[in-house]
Amino acid sequence: RSHTVQQPVVMACSRAKYLAFRPAAGHGWRGVSSFPKPAPALVRSTFPQASGQRFSRSGASGLGRRGFDWGVYLVTDDAYLDDKLVDKLQAAIAGGCSAIQLRAKHLNGEEYLRWARLVKPICKQHGVAFIIDDNVSVALEVDADGVHVGEDDMAHAEVRRLIGPEKVLGISTYGRQDLVLAALSPDVDADYVGSGAVFGTKTKPKSQAKGLDQLGHMRRWIEEELLHQGRAPGECPVVAIGGITAANAPECVEAGAQSLASVSGLLGHESLADVTA
């Protein structure tokens, strides 16, 4: 059963990572000629300056200031918290997933903590960022790498105060300039910011798709603000989320995303045919 569960996830991750972040023609990775196979580590180059043009996919992956690679970012959901999840997470890492967020909106604190203790060793073993969604106490209890919060969660400055300056803080900004700039304020100091839903998504069916253009806008707002603060423009990557799949991943990166976050696009496949369809 484990092998059957893992194959589609390996394929989904490696396919998304390769298609979105492969270097330009003439600068290919050694040994990468066809699919399926896990893609190698992403090119860790300086982020290009924002402009009115589409962004290059070569070296566009979000290597955060704390050394974590946000390229392909798997987010869990209550619907996938079952006996297959561990196998799927291991497969995702094998396929090139470089960050995992444990998101469980309907679990009590004790159950959330149990899942966190189960997932953290998997991430630690492979050097993958382990982020807890909207539960600072669980994150501190298991010493997670960081916390992700949205507009309606705990005040972002308070989250930063509680977790300290060395932990990752991710912020959902829904593609709004005011929330992006607030996330970059010194008392919040976000490590990455999440977009609004790029495409329609089964995970959050009520979320309105905001399209690709928001990604370029977010990238420019961030780079301008960071340069104004005297910081490197790539310190806070743009994470695209909402209906992200291997098929549309390249569009997201070309539009300005430096990281691709997905729930059902990585965890929702039952067969290899689902991934390549």
C-alpha positions in Angstrom: 0.0 0.0 0.0 2.8 2.4 0.9 4.4 2.2 -2.5 1.0 2.8 -4.2 0.4 5.9 -2.0 3.9 7.3 -2.5 4.3 7.1 -6.3 1.8 9.8 -7.2 3.1 12.2 -4.5 6.7 11.7 -5.7 5.6 12.4 -9.2 3.6 15.5 -8.3 6.4 17.1 -6.3 9.2 16.4 -8.7 7.1 17.4 -11.7 6.1 20.7 -10.2 9.6 21.5 -9.1 11.2 20.6 -12.4 8.7 22.4 -14.6 8.7 25.5 -12.5 12.3 26.0 -11.5 14.3 24.3 -14.3 17.1 26.5 -15.6 17.0 28.2 -18.9 18.0 26.3 -22.1 21.7 25.6 -22.1 21.9 25.6 -18.3 20.2 22.4 -17.5 20.8 20.2 -14.4 23.1 17.2 -14.9 21.2 13.9 -15.1 17.8 15.5 -15.6 16.4 14.4 -19.0 12.9 13.1 -18.5 10.2 12.4 -15.9 9.5 10.8 -13.5 12.5 11.4 -11.3 13.1 13.7 -8.3 14.7 17.0 -9.4 18.0 18.0 -7.7 18.4 21.0 -5.4 17.3 24.2 -6.8 19.7 26.8 -8.1 20.4 29.1 -5.1 21.1 32.4 -6.8 20.4 36.0 -6.0 16.8 36.9 -6.8 16.5 39.1 -9.9 15.3 42.7 -9.4 11.6 43.2 -10.1 10.5 44.8 -13.3 7.4 45.1 -15.4 8.4 42.0 -17.3 7.7 38.3 -16.5 10.2 36.8 -14.2 12.8 34.2 -15.1 12.2 30.7 -13.9 15.9 30.0 -13.7 17.1 30.2 -10.1 13.8 31.7 -9.0 13.2 29.4 -6.0 12.8 31.1 -2.6 15.9 30.4 -0.6 15.0 32.1 2.7 17.4 34.1 4.8 17.5 31.2 7.4 18.7 28.8 4.8 15.4 27.0 4.1 14.4 26.4 0.6 10.7 27.3 0.1 10.6 26.1 -3.6 7.9 23.4 -3.2 5.9 23.9 0.0 3.5 21.1 1.0 0.6 22.2 3.3 -1.6 19.6 5.0 -5.3 19.7 5.6 -7.7 17.9 8.0 -8.9 15.9 5.0 -5.5 14.2 4.7 -4.7 13.6 8.3 -5.0 9.8 8.1 -2.8 6.7 8.1 -1.5 7.6 4.6 -0.1 11.0 5.5 3.4 9.9 6.8 4.0 7.9 3.6 2.8 10.8 1.5 5.1 13.3 3.3 8.1 11.0 2.9 7.3 10.7 -0.8 6.9 14.4 -1.2 10.4 15.0 0.3 11.8 12.3 -2.1 10.2 14.2 -5.0 11.7 17.5 -4.0 9.4 19.1 -1.5 11.5 21.4 0.7 9.0 22.7 3.3 6.0 21.2 5.1 3.3 23.1 7.0 1.1 21.1 9.4 -2.3 22.7 9.0 -5.1 21.3 11.0 -8.0 23.6 11.6 -10.4 21.2 13.3 -8.1 19.3 15.8 -8.0 20.0 19.5 -4.6 20.9 21.0 -3.7 17.4 22.1 -4.3 15.9 18.7 -2.5 18.7 17.0 0.5 18.1 19.2 0.4 14.4 18.5 0.5 15.1 14.7 3.3 17.6 15.2 5.4 15.1 17.1 4.9 12.6 14.3 5.7 15.0 11.4 8.7 16.9 12.9 11.2 14.0 12.9 10.5 13.4 9.2 11.3 17.0 8.4 14.3 17.1 10.7 15.8 13.9 9.2 15.8 15.5 5.7 16.5 19.1 6.5 13.1 20.2 5.5 11.4 23.2 7.1 8.7 22.3 9.5 6.0 25.0 10.1 3.0 24.9 12.3 -0.1 26.7 11.1 -1.9 29.0 13.6 -0.8 27.4 16.8 2.1 29.1 18.6 1.8 26.8 21.7 2.2 23.6 19.6 5.1 25.2 17.6 6.9 26.1 20.8 6.2 22.7 22.4 7.7 20.7 19.6 10.4 23.3 18.7 9.1 23.7 15.1 11.1 25.8 12.7 8.3 28.4 12.6 4.7 29.4 12.5 2.3 30.5 9.8 -0.6 32.8 10.5 -3.3 34.6 8.6 -5.2 37.8 9.0 -7.7 36.4 11.5 -5.2 34.6 13.7 -3.1 35.9 16.6 -1.7 39.4 16.1 1.4 39.0 13.9 3.7 41.2 16.1 2.6 39.1 19.1 3.5 35.9 17.3 6.9 37.2 16.5 7.4 38.3 20.1 6.5 34.8 21.4 8.5 32.7 18.9 11.5 35.0 19.0 13.7 36.5 16.2 15.3 33.3 15.1 12.2 31.3 14.1 10.4 31.4 10.8 7.2 33.5 10.6 5.1 33.1 7.5 2.1 35.4 6.8 -0.9 35.0 4.6 -1.5 38.4 2.9 -4.2 37.5 0.3 -2.4 39.5 -2.3 -3.1 42.8 -0.4 -0.5 45.5 -0.4 -1.4 46.7 3.1 -0.9 43.2 4.5 2.3 42.7 2.6 3.8 45.9 3.9 2.6 45.1 7.5 4.3 41.7 7.3 7.6 43.4 6.5 7.4 45.8 9.5 10.3 45.4 12.0 7.9 44.1 14.8 6.6 41.3 12.5 9.7 40.7 10.2 8.0 38.0 8.1 10.2 35.3 6.5 7.8 34.8 3.6 4.4 36.0 2.6 1.5 33.9 1.1 -0.6 35.1 -1.8 -4.3 35.1 -2.2 -5.8 32.0 -4.0 -4.2 32.1 -7.4 -6.7 29.6 -8.9 -9.8 28.0 -7.6 -9.2 25.4 -5.0 -11.1 22.4 -3.5 -9.4 23.0 -0.1 -11.0 26.4 0.3 -13.9 26.4 -2.2 -15.2 29.8 -0.9 -11.9 31.6 -1.6 -12.1 33.9 -4.7 -9.3 33.3 -7.2 -7.2 36.4 -7.6 -5.2 35.2 -10.6 -1.5 35.4 -11.5 -1.0 39.2 -11.6 -1.0 39.5 -7.8 2.2 37.6 -7.7 4.2 40.1 -9.7 2.6 43.0 -7.7 3.6 41.3 -4.4 7.1 40.6 -5.6 7.6 44.3 -6.5 6.0 45.6 -3.2 8.3 43.3 -1.2 11.5 44.2 -3.1 10.8 47.9 -3.0 10.2 47.8 0.7 13.2 45.6 1.5 15.4 47.9 -0.5 14.0 50.8 1.3 14.9 49.1 4.6 18.4 48.4 3.3 17.8 44.7 3.0 18.4 42.2 0.3 15.4 42.1 -2.1 15.1 38.3 -1.9 14.9 38.0 1.9 11.1 37.5 1.9 9.9 35.1 -0.9 6.4 35.3 -2.4 4.6 32.0 -1.8 1.9 31.2 -4.4 -1.1 29.2 -3.0 -4.5 28.2 -4.2 -5.1 25.5 -6.9 -1.3 25.1 -7.6 -0.5 22.0 -9.7 2.5 20.8 -11.7 0.7 22.0 -14.8 0.3 25.6 -13.7 3.4 25.9 -11.6 5.6 27.5 -14.3 3.0 30.2 -14.9 3.1 31.1 -11.2 6.9 31.4 -11.1 7.0 33.4 -14.4 4.4 35.8 -12.8 6.7 36.4 -9.7 6.3 33.5 -7.2 9.4 32.2 -5.6 7.7 29.3 -3.8 4.7 27.0 -4.7 2.5 25.9 -1.9 -0.1 23.2 -2.4 -2.5 21.0 -0.5 -4.6 18.8 -2.8 -2.2 19.4 -5.7 0.3 17.2 -3.9 -1.7 15.1 -1.4 -4.9 14.5 -3.4 -3.6 12.1 -6.1 -4.7 8.5 -6.0 -2.7 7.3 -9.0 0.1 8.3 -11.3 -2.5 9.0 -14.0 -4.0 11.7 -11.8 -0.6 13.5 -11.8 0.1 13.5 -15.5 -3.5 14.1 -16.6 
